[in-house]
Amino acid sequence: MLAALLAALPIQAQEPRALTVNAQLLFAVPADSAIAIEPRDDSDENLRLRDLMIARLRERHGAVAADTVAADAPLLLRFSTAVVSDRDTTRATGPTAHPSTGVRTRVTAALERRDGGQILWKAEVTATPGDANPRLLPAQLAAAVIDNIGRTVDTRVAAGAAAAPR
């Protein structure tokens, strides 16, 4: 579905300009714990994104990569994707006051304990239209999720403020 929606857009609208990351660490993530990665929807695009996330996680953990990802791991990273437009962000009182950004791709993810479902970390990564190659978008989204696991991050920029991870 994601690929079909992206393919239907004009080339300029497909190209991600920037990723915004909003992530929140709720409870400490156990060090060196294996993680299972599961999409909430088994679409072809989500399965590809899962594979990119697994590859990124293994890349980041080098020699111990084989122990990093396991289907029966004690931690479970679940994610979903959506393509949203300004029409999806209207309030009951009318459109938002933000300038139009057109169509955006969004990934929401949560890292939870498999044994009780306690959510340890959650994130939302959004790509807005821009100038980069749209074929790189899935890898960029996967990297943004994996690279920020266990961190509290807010790269949404307020007027006159610079974004910085915490």
C-alpha positions in Angstrom: 0.0 0.0 0.0 2.8 2.5 0.9 4.6 1.8 -2.3 1.5 2.2 -4.4 0.6 5.5 -2.7 4.1 6.8 -3.2 4.2 5.7 -6.8 1.0 7.6 -7.5 2.4 10.9 -6.3 4.3 13.4 -8.5 8.0 12.9 -8.2 8.6 16.1 -6.2 6.0 15.1 -3.7 7.6 11.6 -3.2 11.0 12.9 -2.2 11.7 13.1 1.5 13.0 16.4 2.7 13.5 15.8 6.3 12.7 13.2 9.0 11.2 14.3 12.2 11.7 12.0 15.2 9.6 12.1 18.3 10.6 9.3 20.7 10.1 8.8 24.4 11.9 6.4 26.7 9.3 5.3 29.3 11.3 2.6 31.1 15.0 1.5 30.9 15.7 -0.8 28.0 17.7 -3.8 29.2 21.2 -3.8 27.8 22.2 -6.5 25.3 18.7 -7.9 25.1 17.6 -9.5 21.9 14.8 -7.8 20.0 12.1 -9.3 17.7 10.8 -6.9 15.1 7.2 -7.3 13.9 5.0 -5.0 11.7 1.5 -4.6 12.8 0.4 -5.1 9.2 2.1 -7.8 7.1 2.0 -5.8 3.8 4.9 -6.3 1.4 6.2 -2.8 2.2 6.1 -3.4 6.0 7.9 -6.7 5.6 10.6 -4.9 3.6 10.8 -2.2 6.3 11.1 -4.9 8.9 14.0 -6.5 7.0 15.7 -3.1 6.8 15.3 -2.6 10.5 16.8 -6.0 11.2 19.7 -5.2 9.0 20.2 -1.8 10.6 20.1 -3.4 14.1 22.6 -6.0 13.1 24.9 -3.4 11.5 24.9 -1.3 14.7 25.7 -4.3 16.9 28.6 -5.7 14.8 30.1 -9.0 16.2 27.2 -9.7 18.5 24.6 -9.2 15.7 23.5 -12.9 15.7 22.3 -12.5 19.2 20.6 -9.1 18.6 17.6 -10.2 16.6 15.5 -13.3 17.4 11.9 -14.2 16.7 11.4 -15.3 20.3 13.3 -12.4 21.9 12.2 -11.0 25.2 11.7 -7.5 23.7 9.4 -6.9 20.8 9.6 -3.9 18.5 6.2 -3.4 16.8 5.6 -0.8 14.1 3.1 0.5 11.6 3.3 2.8 8.7 0.9 5.3 7.2 0.8 7.9 4.5 -1.0 11.0 5.8 -1.9 14.3 4.2 -2.9 17.7 5.5 -6.5 16.6 5.2 -5.8 14.1 7.9 -4.5 16.8 10.3 -7.6 19.0 10.3 -9.2 19.8 13.6 -12.9 20.1 14.3 -12.5 23.9 14.1 -10.7 23.8 10.7 -7.3 23.3 9.2 -4.2 23.5 11.4 -2.2 26.8 11.5 0.9 25.1 10.2 1.9 25.6 6.6 0.9 22.9 4.1 3.4 20.2 3.8 1.4 17.9 1.5 1.7 14.1 1.9 3.9 12.6 4.6 5.0 9.1 5.4 4.8 8.2 9.1 6.2 5.2 11.1 5.0 4.6 14.6 6.9 2.1 16.8 6.8 0.7 20.3 9.4 -1.5 22.1 7.7 -3.7 24.6 8.4 -6.6 26.9 7.0 -9.8 25.4 6.1 -11.3 28.8 3.8 -8.5 29.9 3.4 -6.0 27.1 5.0 -3.2 29.2 5.9 -0.5 26.7 9.5 0.6 27.3 9.9 3.1 24.4 7.8 4.6 21.7 8.5 6.7 18.7 7.0 8.4 15.7 9.1 9.2 12.6 7.7 11.4 9.9 9.1 12.1 6.4 7.9 15.3 4.7 8.2 16.0 0.9 11.6 17.3 -0.2 14.6 16.9 -2.4 16.2 13.5 -1.6 15.8 10.2 -3.5 12.5 8.5 -2.6 14.0 5.1 -3.0 16.1 5.8 0.1 13.0 6.5 2.2 12.5 3.0 3.6 16.1 2.7 4.7 16.0 6.3 6.2 12.9 5.4 8.2 14.3 2.1 9.4 17.6 3.8 10.5 15.7 6.6 12.3 13.7 4.1 14.3 16.6 1.7 15.1 19.1 4.4 15.9 16.9 6.0 18.4 15.7 3.0 20.4 16.0 3.7 24.1 16.4 7.5 23.6 14.1 10.4 24.2 14.3 12.6 21.1 12.3 15.5 19.7 13.5 16.9 16.4 10.3 18.8 15.8 11.6 22.4 15.5 9.6 25.2 17.3 9.7 28.6 15.7 13.2 30.1 16.3 14.5 27.0 18.1 17.1 24.5 16.9 16.3 20.7 17.2 18.5 18.7 19.4 18.2 15.1 20.8 18.0 14.8 24.5 
